[in-house]
């Protein structure tokens, strides 16, 4: 498949119908078509067979939409309102292996942004929350931890780990209607924010931290 992709790329660059060089839009359309075929073959090799609809797209389209803004509350992270279980055959593609009962809900789509909230079952019914960005084939591009049920799990992601007693800290997240993501660790003992980060989604659908203006 990689050979086919390379051959098409080379042909598209040097050949055209009647000697006309392809426009950037036409070239991108051809490349997107090859990528879609490559993704399809990869999924089918793993036992996920396409009929008329991409199963990842079908799952995403079946999700309830979480309106914005949305923020942390004890009730929200406990009950996960309107979240839908992730089918077992899609768990691996969402990097949720080892999780008991992962659940998901989508966020409203906007130009160039397709986001999904994933709740990952850690232990004893406690869920961590992750924000996923998806590409045109509904495969994950990037993910950001919003809420960790167990602070030990956050060691895998330095941006969400702080050397504090978890019993004294509330992990707070807030996603605005403009898709700005705010992460805040609030110390109950000190009654103040101990750490705060702000992220946005860039053109490549990556979560990028917005640096303070004073830096």
C-alpha positions, 0 to 999 in steps of 0.5 A: 500500500505504501508503494501504491501511495508513493507511485500515485504521489509521483504520478500526480506530481509529474503527469496530468490529463492531456499534459495539464499539471494537477491543481493543489486541490486535485492533488489533495483529493487524490491523496485523500482517496489513497489514504482512505483506501489504506485505512480501510484495508488496515481496518479490514485486516484487523477484522473490521469490515466495511459495508457502506459506512466506516464503522468508526464514523458510524459510532461517532455519528451515533453519539449524543452531542455534549453542548458547550461550554462544559465543565467539571462537576462531581456529578458529571464525572460520576454519572457521565450523562449521555455517554455511550459504550465504545464497541469492543472492536473499536477499543484498540483504535481509540487506544483504550486497551485494558479499560473495562467499559470505556464510554464516549460522547461527541462535541459540536462540530465546527470548521476543521474540528471534530472532537470526542470526550472519552471516559476510560474506566480505571478501577472501582467504577472510577473514570478518567476523561480524555479529549480526542481529536479525530481526522477525516477518517475518524481515527485519533489524531491527538488526545488530552487528559482532562480529568484523572481518576487516579493521580498515579495514572497521570504520570504518563502525561507530564502536562497533567501531573503535579507533585501534590496530595490528590486528597487536597486537590480538585482537578477542574476542566472547562471547555468554552464555546470557542473550543478553548480548553482550560485545565486547573488544579485547585488546592482545597487546603490553600484555597487557590489554583496550584496549576493552570494550563490553557489549550487550543486545537490547531489546524493539524488537530493537535492540542497546543498549549497557549503560553502566557503573554508574559512568557 
